[in-house]
Amino acid sequence: MALVSSEGIVLKTHALGETSRIAVVYTREHGLVKLVAKGARKTPSRFGFALEPLTRGRYVYYLKTDRDLHLLSQADTIAPTGSRIQELERLAHAEAALELIDRLVWGEEPHAELFDLLAAALEAVTVAPAASLPALTIAFELQVASLLGYRPRLDACAECGGALSQRRLFSPARGGLLCDRCAGEEPGTVALSADALAGLSLLLTRPVGEAGEYFEVRRAGEILGVVEAFLKYHFQRFKGLRSLELLRALPPERRSDETSSAKPPAPRNEGTPCAT
């Protein structure tokens, strides 16, 4: 057992007993950790805002390599992101970023680049224009998948490496665009619109912090549906972003993006694909 200090972002919390709390924190130095904060539910709490979801902080805890839970000793807030977000839509997109990390990352494996990507996405959510929030979320999904080794292939057929079909056929199972021959053998391919493919290419290659600048990204709902289908095939624990479902409850006049109406893409042909 060693006393360690890590910068981290709180993904979620759970009550423990009558006075304590478990905080699930994604840290730069030790990956995903579960911290037991004794007395955290007392008022006032000595941990302050540092254990609230979306908060970026510095956490000192006793790391036990053979245990799932680690005892938190000290927590200091660096950025109280949650307190800076007032709009419901903005909060939903911020929580979607936390949910994605919670679903796609498993175990205490450090990944500094992934931590920095999450921090950049949360910062961007607090300042980006509301109309660009769907683009930001899609960019984050794509780039998280890329860092974890599942980058969608858009430059050549994801199956054989050949020339792409002019019909812009995307296979979530194969992880990218296909040629006509491979698409004919692959159930569940999706024909993308020209705008959707352009937006997908743009958001895959630009820094996530810049996604808010691209108001010209069209068909965000279509792109989100394709990206989520792709993630479901390659990450068993990913079932879609439930954080965005609350946007569907908003009246139409309060919706500033396409995310709330995003639907799974319609497959080009029938078949039951298998997850990898």
Steps between C-alpha positions, in 0.01 A plus 500: 500500500640836396377856544475651152383826347319514166321759293156370414146567379200368694276285279235401754442435871315248716383517859684273745338443836347799674784750475751390235517503121674312220629722220590350162785715374689486172858595585796591287746285692298189591207481261154424636493473880229473766567714805334457837442843655415449866265760643445657156122512549520697821417871489728678455726251325874544529532407132284790384417501129790267409282188496224635277467345149675709230746645754869491410715477809812372673440182701726350766414140588639171624548283192456127559600310188298191599178685589218666308446774758760751617474724805491870417712719725472845341324661204555849360293657224679620186199573279140475631364444150152400613444829680584691180226334295150645523319377187341155494624417149856598586487287815371201302792519256750537785359195677504309171879543494525352850269214406709414195820471703321297766373256238807470278782505756554197718749454783786700642698555180639854471447684171615860530391590146148373565485693827605819321235439233229471766621815674502690168149379412356611835663839470364538147146406610495789747582763236388365161189648334195283571453426130841335482456263797403200280816545293709514816347180638548314171862616475563378853346158428707456185826606660452289813441196277811589299719524810373160611597344166171519310543787257240490220662459159379748242783509245466147357284192542514394863480134396734460199673839465357554152336803340189623678148472370362824364185426700685582827425165665603484867519176696486537881618139533804545271578842640489720194403553138486206260547432131204374298618138508553484877178690567310238305628234740449700818154526661412818684691750287367857505489744208621837626392832359773720355458747787525226761822360353653848478410568863629161612836561330528849647422401857730199489804707409463834681581559869193447716538848647448647152182306423292784638627725223350294221141610458508367144490139625165378371296187564624470858218260583594270213868507593429432866286199411778351285769567761297345780427192287875473440576528873238239590666248269849546640442576869274250674427728797382787279122506456457858383525831681217502753606848611363640176162331535373773732521742208213314336273614783557864412233674292612554137542875545763441771711262295800669344658192342425182310627268773161467665349361180789279395392153391699184431596488131287286272702209362532469124422129511378245746712296735598458859857623554715368783689708751877472509 
